[in-house]
Amino acid sequence: MTGGTDPANECTQSNAQCNTGDCSGTAAACEAAAASVVCRAAPNPCDIAENCTGTATGCPADDVEPATTVCRAAPNPCDIAENCNGTATTCPADAVEPGTTVCRPAVAGGCDVAENCNGVATTCPADDVEPGTTVCRGVAGDCDVAEVCNGVSNACPNDILIADGQPSTGGNCDPYLCDGLIATCPSTCAANGDCVGPTTCPTNVCCLASAQACTANAECCGGSCNGGSPPGNCD
């Protein structure tokens, strides 16, 4: 048979996908298409396009992507990437994270809240904070006050104490007058107007007596603390 001719039209009438329709002139079989020829396209994300083998006139068996192939990425924090299942040519239905999934953790500061996915949307809900009624720092003593969130910031307000000269909230030496410097009234106060040990109680305010270690003038009954920080002594 002369190359390129097909007297019996056996090649030109063949429906084999990798048949060129020509004769080679050297073989009895019809000429096969080159291996670069796509004989079956991949219209779906989990399908694989098949190429001719370069030797056979038939297209190889239809194949699909393995189950390790991601067919739909997850661009948002509440989305889930879908993988092929190794059997179907189509990608599985789009899914989202359940409502138990934290998509934005609470930042440090005491007034932020963690956001969870809602089980419907692929995006994380808007960033939120604790309401203004939330205590973010409890009291540390009878001369301290609790701080609450402001409903706007994720940070707890600065720690504040009961002002100098104001009565404490009770405890070891009610009605001890706070000094605005420490959260607790001295435990050496035994009763109203009475101090024991190294402290004295002029006008119902406990203070450090002379020669006692101190860090600030307000701690000293004499009003003067030598040395500052590190601790000095009351005059």
C-alpha positions in Angstrom: 0.0 0.0 0.0 1.4 3.4 -1.0 2.1 5.8 1.9 -0.7 8.3 2.3 -3.2 6.4 0.2 -6.2 4.4 1.5 -7.8 2.6 -1.4 -10.3 0.7 0.7 -11.1 3.8 2.9 -10.5 1.7 6.0 -8.5 4.5 7.7 -10.5 7.5 6.6 -13.8 5.8 7.6 -12.5 4.7 11.0 -13.8 6.5 14.1 -10.8 5.6 16.2 -9.8 8.9 18.0 -6.1 8.5 17.3 -6.4 7.4 13.7 -4.8 10.0 11.3 -6.8 8.6 8.3 -3.6 7.9 6.5 -1.6 4.8 5.6 2.1 4.7 6.3 3.0 2.7 3.3 5.1 0.4 5.4 2.5 -1.2 7.7 -0.9 -2.8 7.2 -2.4 -0.9 10.1 -3.7 2.7 9.8 -1.2 5.4 10.9 -1.6 6.4 14.6 -1.6 10.1 15.7 1.4 11.5 17.5 1.5 11.3 21.4 1.1 15.1 21.5 -2.5 14.8 20.2 -5.2 15.1 22.8 -7.8 12.5 22.1 -10.1 13.2 25.1 -10.4 16.6 26.7 -10.9 17.1 30.5 -14.0 19.3 30.8 -14.2 18.9 34.6 -11.7 19.7 37.4 -11.3 16.1 38.4 -10.9 14.7 34.9 -7.6 14.1 33.2 -7.1 14.8 29.5 -5.9 11.7 27.5 -3.3 11.9 24.7 -2.8 9.4 22.0 0.0 7.0 22.6 1.7 7.5 19.2 1.4 3.8 18.4 -2.3 2.9 18.8 -5.2 4.4 16.9 -7.5 4.1 19.9 -7.6 6.7 22.8 -6.4 5.4 26.2 -9.0 4.6 28.8 -10.7 7.6 30.5 -8.9 8.5 33.8 -9.6 10.8 36.7 -7.5 12.8 39.2 -6.5 11.0 42.4 -8.1 11.8 45.7 -5.1 13.9 46.7 -5.9 16.5 44.0 -7.4 19.8 45.3 -10.2 20.7 42.9 -11.5 23.8 44.8 -9.3 25.9 47.0 -10.3 27.5 50.2 -9.6 31.3 49.8 -11.5 32.3 53.0 -11.0 31.2 56.7 -14.4 29.5 56.9 -14.1 27.7 53.6 -13.0 24.1 53.2 -10.8 23.0 50.3 -12.4 20.2 48.3 -10.5 17.2 46.9 -11.4 14.9 44.0 -12.7 11.6 45.2 -10.6 9.5 42.8 -13.7 8.2 41.0 -15.8 11.1 39.6 -14.7 13.7 37.1 -16.6 16.5 39.0 -15.5 18.3 42.2 -17.5 17.5 45.3 -20.1 20.1 46.5 -18.6 23.2 48.1 -18.5 22.9 51.9 -17.8 25.3 54.7 -16.4 25.0 58.2 -18.9 24.2 61.0 -19.9 26.7 63.6 -17.5 25.3 66.1 -14.5 26.4 64.1 -12.6 29.5 65.5 -11.7 31.7 62.5 -10.3 34.6 64.5 -8.8 34.0 68.0 -9.2 36.5 70.7 -6.1 38.7 71.0 -4.5 39.4 74.3 -5.9 42.3 76.3 -8.9 40.9 78.0 -11.7 42.6 76.0 -11.5 40.8 72.7 -13.7 37.8 71.8 -12.9 34.9 69.4 -15.0 34.7 66.3 -16.4 31.4 65.0 -17.6 30.5 61.6 -21.4 30.4 61.2 -21.6 27.2 59.3 -23.0 28.9 56.2 -20.6 31.6 54.9 -17.0 31.1 53.8 -15.9 34.4 55.5 -15.3 35.0 59.2 -17.8 37.3 61.0 -16.9 40.8 61.8 -14.4 41.4 64.6 -16.2 41.9 67.9 -15.2 42.9 71.5 -16.6 42.3 74.9 -19.5 44.6 76.0 -18.9 47.4 78.4 -20.3 45.3 81.3 -17.5 42.7 81.1 -15.0 42.8 84.0 -11.5 42.4 82.4 -9.5 43.0 85.6 -10.8 42.1 89.0 -10.0 43.8 92.3 -6.6 42.9 93.8 -7.3 44.3 97.3 -9.4 46.6 99.4 -7.9 49.7 97.7 -8.3 48.4 94.2 -11.3 48.8 91.8 -12.3 46.4 89.0 -11.8 47.5 85.4 -14.5 46.8 82.8 -14.2 46.8 79.0 -15.4 49.9 77.1 -17.2 48.0 74.4 -14.9 49.4 71.7 -11.3 48.4 72.4 -10.0 44.9 72.8 -7.6 46.1 75.5 -8.6 46.4 79.2 -8.4 49.9 80.6 -5.3 50.8 82.7 -5.3 49.5 86.2 -6.5 52.2 88.7 -6.6 52.3 92.5 -8.9 54.0 94.9 -7.7 57.5 95.2 -5.5 58.8 98.0 -7.4 59.6 101.1 -10.5 57.7 100.1 -11.8 54.8 102.3 -11.1 51.2 101.4 -13.8 48.8 100.5 -13.4 46.8 103.7 -11.3 43.9 104.7 -8.4 43.9 107.2 -8.6 47.5 108.3 -11.9 49.0 107.3 -12.2 52.0 107.3 -8.6 52.4 106.3 -7.9 55.3 104.0 -6.2 54.3 100.8 -3.1 56.0 99.7 -3.6 55.7 95.9 -0.4 53.7 95.5 -1.1 50.1 96.7 -4.1 47.9 96.0 -4.2 46.4 99.5 -4.3 48.0 102.9 -1.6 46.8 105.3 -2.4 43.5 106.9 -0.8 44.8 110.1 -3.8 47.0 110.8 -5.6 45.2 113.6 -8.6 47.4 114.0 -9.9 50.9 113.3 -7.3 53.4 114.2 -4.9 50.8 115.5 -1.7 49.5 113.8 0.8 47.0 115.0 4.3 46.1 114.1 6.4 48.5 112.1 3.3 50.6 111.1 1.5 53.4 112.9 -2.0 54.8 112.3 -2.2 58.6 112.6 -5.7 59.8 111.6 -6.8 56.4 110.7 -4.2 56.0 107.9 -1.7 53.1 108.2 1.8 54.2 107.3 5.4 53.0 107.8 7.3 54.2 110.8 10.8 55.6 110.8 13.6 53.4 109.6 11.2 51.0 107.8 11.9 50.0 104.2 9.9 52.0 101.7 9.5 52.7 98.0 7.6 56.0 98.0 7.2 59.0 100.3 3.4 58.4 100.6 4.2 55.1 102.4 6.0 56.9 105.2 4.4 58.5 108.2 7.1 61.1 108.1 6.4 61.7 104.4 10.0 61.1 103.2 11.4 57.9 101.8 15.2 58.0 101.2 16.5 56.0 98.4 13.3 55.6 96.4 13.7 52.5 94.2 15.3 50.2 95.1 13.8 50.6 98.5 15.2 53.1 101.0 14.0 53.8 104.5 11.5 56.1 106.0 12.9 59.2 107.8 
